[in-house]
Amino acid sequence: MGKLYVVPTPVGNLEDMTFRAIRILKEADLVLAEDTRTSGILLKHFEIKNAMQSHHKFNEHKTVESVVSRIKGGETVALVSDAGTPGISDPGFLVVRECVRNGIEVQCLPGATAFVPALVASGLPNEKFCFEGFLPQKKGRMTRLKALAEEYRTMVFYESPHRLVKALTQFTEFFGAERQASVSREISKIHEETVRGTLAELIEHFTANEPRGEIVIVVAGTDDK
């Protein structure tokens, strides 16, 4: 029987790629990629010439069975997403779950993910935290925020730049305008930036300065107002 490797890829700087990740991607029989075009650029940069197959949220239910069959047949499969660690707000959970259910060995390599550097750089307590990823866009969003109003741990969210100010404004409704928070964007890229302050101050800043790039919002819990 083969094996499934979950392989993190850089969220920005290509130097964040590990030697082990490069080796696994070279040795695998197949690379499952969220977007073969995006991963193709990465593989070409590291001179990795390997077969790729598309595996994203729109087709993963259909491809999981065939992937499991290939691994059972002795093949080694490496799973990557467009950036960061597969399964963390990215496709990956379904194939990992099915491999585990079928007794297939799954190894996840340590590597890049956006929320860890954002959490550490925020200056907010990180001994215990609550990772929320992307909140629901419509149905269930307010219900979730209401449930988080009394969360005592530091909270971590992903958001798109054009929805950042709206999200921060919603946070003030449930957490209060004076709640401490930070916004990190373009992590590990040339224009990496972390802005810290109260939610009110962050709204003022990003209203005046239009945000760009991938966004991680870190919000203090009730124990650290």
Backbone torsions as a table, in degrees:
resi	resn	phi	psi	omega
1	MET	NA	144.9	-179.9
2	GLY	-83.6	-152.9	-174.6
3	LYS	-151.8	151.3	173.6
4	LEU	-106.8	125.9	173.8
5	TYR	-107.2	129.1	172.4
6	VAL	-97.5	116.8	-169.7
7	VAL	-115.9	109.7	175.5
8	PRO	-67.5	145.6	176.3
9	THR	-125.9	159.5	-174.2
10	PRO	-57.1	142.5	174.0
11	VAL	-88.0	-10.1	179.8
12	GLY	-158.4	-88.9	-176.9
13	ASN	-66.5	124.0	-178.7
14	LEU	-65.1	-17.3	177.8
15	GLU	-69.4	-11.5	177.9
16	ASP	-77.8	-6.0	176.7
17	MET	-69.1	136.0	-179.1
18	THR	-90.1	156.5	177.1
19	PHE	-60.6	-38.7	-178.7
20	ARG	-66.4	-40.9	178.6
21	ALA	-60.2	-42.4	178.6
22	ILE	-62.1	-44.2	-179.0
23	ARG	-63.4	-44.8	-179.2
24	ILE	-62.3	-43.0	-179.7
25	LEU	-65.3	-31.4	177.2
26	LYS	-74.1	-36.3	-173.8
27	GLU	-86.2	-20.4	-175.8
28	ALA	-64.5	150.6	175.4
29	ASP	-76.6	-26.9	-178.3
30	LEU	-151.0	141.1	174.6
31	VAL	-110.9	118.7	174.0
32	LEU	-87.4	121.0	-174.5
33	ALA	-123.3	136.9	176.9
34	GLU	-59.0	-44.5	175.2
35	ASP	-137.5	113.0	-175.7
36	THR	-63.8	-26.2	178.6
37	ARG	-70.3	-45.8	179.1
38	THR	-64.7	-48.7	-179.4
39	SER	-67.8	-29.4	178.2
40	GLY	-61.0	-37.2	177.5
41	ILE	-64.8	-43.5	179.3
42	LEU	-63.3	-48.2	-178.5
43	LEU	-62.6	-39.3	178.9
44	LYS	-64.0	-39.7	-179.9
45	HIS	-60.0	-38.7	-178.9
46	PHE	-97.5	15.5	176.5
47	GLU	55.5	43.0	177.5
48	ILE	-100.4	115.3	-179.9
49	LYS	-109.0	99.9	-174.1
50	ASN	-146.2	157.6	178.3
51	ALA	-71.5	137.2	178.7
52	MET	-122.5	150.1	175.3
53	GLN	-135.3	138.1	179.9
54	SER	-69.9	133.6	179.0
55	HIS	-147.0	97.2	-177.1
56	HIS	-135.8	179.8	-171.7
57	LYS	-64.0	-17.5	-178.5
58	PHE	-90.3	-16.4	-178.5
59	ASN	-128.6	-0.8	-172.3
60	GLU	-63.3	-30.5	177.8
61	HIS	-63.6	-32.6	-178.4
62	LYS	-82.7	-32.0	-173.7
63	THR	-89.1	-19.8	-175.1
64	VAL	-55.9	-46.9	-175.9
65	GLU	-60.6	-44.3	-179.2
66	SER	-68.5	-34.4	178.8
67	VAL	-66.2	-45.0	178.4
68	VAL	-60.6	-39.9	179.1
69	SER	-63.5	-40.8	179.7
70	ARG	-65.2	-40.4	179.4
71	ILE	-67.9	-40.1	176.6
72	LYS	-61.7	-28.1	178.9
73	GLY	-80.6	0.5	174.8
74	GLY	110.8	-1.1	-178.0
75	GLU	-84.1	150.8	173.7
76	THR	-100.6	126.8	-177.7
77	VAL	-117.7	135.5	176.7
78	ALA	-111.7	128.9	-178.9
79	LEU	-105.2	127.6	175.8
80	VAL	-131.2	155.3	171.5
81	SER	-112.7	-178.5	-178.4
82	ASP	-61.5	-33.5	179.3
83	ALA	-165.0	144.2	177.7
84	GLY	84.3	-158.6	-175.9
85	THR	-95.4	121.2	177.8
86	PRO	-54.4	142.5	179.7
87	GLY	95.6	-22.0	177.6
88	ILE	-95.3	95.4	-174.6
89	SER	55.5	29.9	179.0
90	ASP	-146.2	162.1	175.6
91	PRO	-58.8	152.5	177.5
92	GLY	149.0	-34.3	-175.3
93	PHE	-58.4	-44.6	-174.8
94	LEU	-61.4	-46.1	-178.0
95	VAL	-69.8	-35.7	176.2
96	VAL	-63.4	-46.2	-179.6
97	ARG	-60.3	-43.5	-178.4
98	GLU	-68.8	-34.8	176.8
99	CYS	-65.2	-43.9	178.7
100	VAL	-61.4	-43.8	179.7
101	ARG	-62.3	-29.3	-178.0
102	ASN	-97.0	12.0	176.3
103	GLY	72.6	19.8	179.7
104	ILE	-87.6	137.3	179.0
105	GLU	-70.1	131.4	177.7
106	VAL	-120.6	126.1	175.8
107	GLN	-121.2	126.5	175.3
108	CYS	-105.5	119.6	179.7
109	LEU	-74.1	144.5	172.0
110	PRO	-67.9	148.0	179.1
111	GLY	172.7	-162.4	-171.0
112	ALA	-65.6	139.2	167.4
113	THR	-155.0	143.9	-168.9
114	ALA	-72.8	-34.6	-169.1
115	PHE	-74.2	-25.8	-177.5
116	VAL	-66.2	-52.5	177.3
117	PRO	-62.4	-34.2	178.7
118	ALA	-65.5	-41.8	179.5
119	LEU	-65.0	-46.9	-178.0
120	VAL	-65.5	-41.9	-177.5
121	ALA	-75.2	-13.6	-176.4
122	SER	-65.9	-28.4	-175.2
123	GLY	82.2	2.5	178.0
124	LEU	-93.2	157.9	-177.9
125	PRO	-54.7	130.9	-178.4
126	ASN	-125.7	11.0	177.9
127	GLU	-65.4	-37.1	174.3
128	LYS	-133.8	134.9	179.8
129	PHE	-149.4	165.8	-176.6
130	CYS	-122.4	113.5	-179.6
131	PHE	-92.8	116.0	-178.2
132	GLU	-103.3	-16.5	-178.5
133	GLY	60.4	-140.5	177.9
134	PHE	-83.9	123.7	174.8
135	LEU	-70.7	155.7	175.1
136	PRO	-56.7	141.5	-177.9
137	GLN	-71.6	-38.6	-177.5
138	LYS	-129.6	-84.8	-176.3
139	LYS	-61.7	123.0	176.5
140	GLY	92.0	-8.8	-176.9
141	ARG	-63.6	-52.3	-177.7
142	MET	-66.7	-35.1	177.5
143	THR	-62.7	-41.1	-179.9
144	ARG	-67.8	-42.9	179.8
145	LEU	-63.9	-38.5	177.6
146	LYS	-62.4	-40.3	179.3
147	ALA	-66.7	-29.3	-178.5
148	LEU	-85.3	-7.2	-176.3
149	ALA	-58.3	-30.0	-179.9
150	GLU	-106.2	12.6	179.3
151	GLU	-65.2	125.0	-176.3
152	TYR	-87.7	-18.1	-179.8
153	ARG	-85.7	158.7	172.6
154	THR	-62.7	137.3	-176.4
155	MET	-110.0	141.5	-178.1
156	VAL	-123.1	129.1	-178.7
157	PHE	-129.2	150.0	168.5
158	TYR	-102.9	144.3	178.0
159	GLU	-152.6	155.0	176.4
160	SER	-85.7	153.1	-175.6
161	PRO	-60.9	-37.9	-176.6
162	HIS	-75.4	-10.2	176.5
163	ARG	-109.1	4.5	-173.7
164	LEU	-61.4	-52.9	-176.4
165	VAL	-62.3	-39.4	177.9
166	LYS	-62.9	-42.5	179.4
167	ALA	-64.3	-45.1	179.4
168	LEU	-61.4	-38.2	178.4
169	THR	-64.7	-41.5	176.2
170	GLN	-64.1	-37.9	178.8
171	PHE	-60.6	-38.6	-179.7
172	THR	-63.1	-32.6	-179.2
173	GLU	-65.2	-35.3	-175.1
174	PHE	-102.0	-30.0	-175.9
175	PHE	-107.1	-16.9	-177.5
176	GLY	97.4	142.6	-175.3
177	ALA	-65.5	-22.8	-176.8
178	GLU	-93.4	2.9	179.1
179	ARG	-65.8	132.8	179.6
180	GLN	-71.9	143.2	-178.7
181	ALA	-157.9	172.6	173.6
182	SER	-145.6	152.2	176.2
183	VAL	-124.4	120.3	176.0
184	SER	-110.1	137.3	178.8
185	ARG	-137.3	156.3	178.0
186	GLU	53.1	43.7	-178.1
187	ILE	-58.8	130.9	178.6
188	SER	69.8	12.4	176.9
189	LYS	-109.5	176.6	-174.9
190	ILE	-59.3	-40.9	-175.4
191	HIS	-100.0	32.4	179.0
192	GLU	-57.4	137.8	-177.3
193	GLU	-152.5	140.5	171.1
194	THR	-126.3	124.3	178.8
195	VAL	-112.9	127.8	-175.9
196	ARG	-118.1	152.7	177.6
197	GLY	156.8	-167.8	174.7
198	THR	-75.5	164.6	177.4
199	LEU	-59.3	-38.4	178.9
200	ALA	-62.7	-42.6	180.0
201	GLU	-67.0	-37.3	179.1
202	LEU	-67.8	-38.3	176.9
203	ILE	-61.7	-44.9	179.2
204	GLU	-61.3	-43.3	-178.1
205	HIS	-64.5	-48.5	-173.8
206	PHE	-82.8	-10.4	169.1
207	THR	-74.7	-37.0	179.3
208	ALA	-82.2	-28.1	-177.7
209	ASN	-123.8	102.8	-175.8
210	GLU	-60.4	122.8	-177.2
211	PRO	-76.2	148.6	175.7
212	ARG	-135.7	156.9	175.4
213	GLY	89.1	-178.8	179.2
214	GLU	-71.6	139.7	-171.6
215	ILE	-119.9	134.9	169.7
216	VAL	-123.9	124.3	178.2
217	ILE	-105.7	130.4	176.9
218	VAL	-118.5	125.8	-176.0
219	VAL	-123.3	133.6	178.5
220	ALA	-62.8	147.7	175.1
221	GLY	-82.7	-179.3	-177.7
222	THR	-65.5	-22.7	-179.9
223	ASP	-78.5	-7.3	-175.4
224	ASP	-133.1	46.6	179.2
225	LYS	-71.1	NA	NA
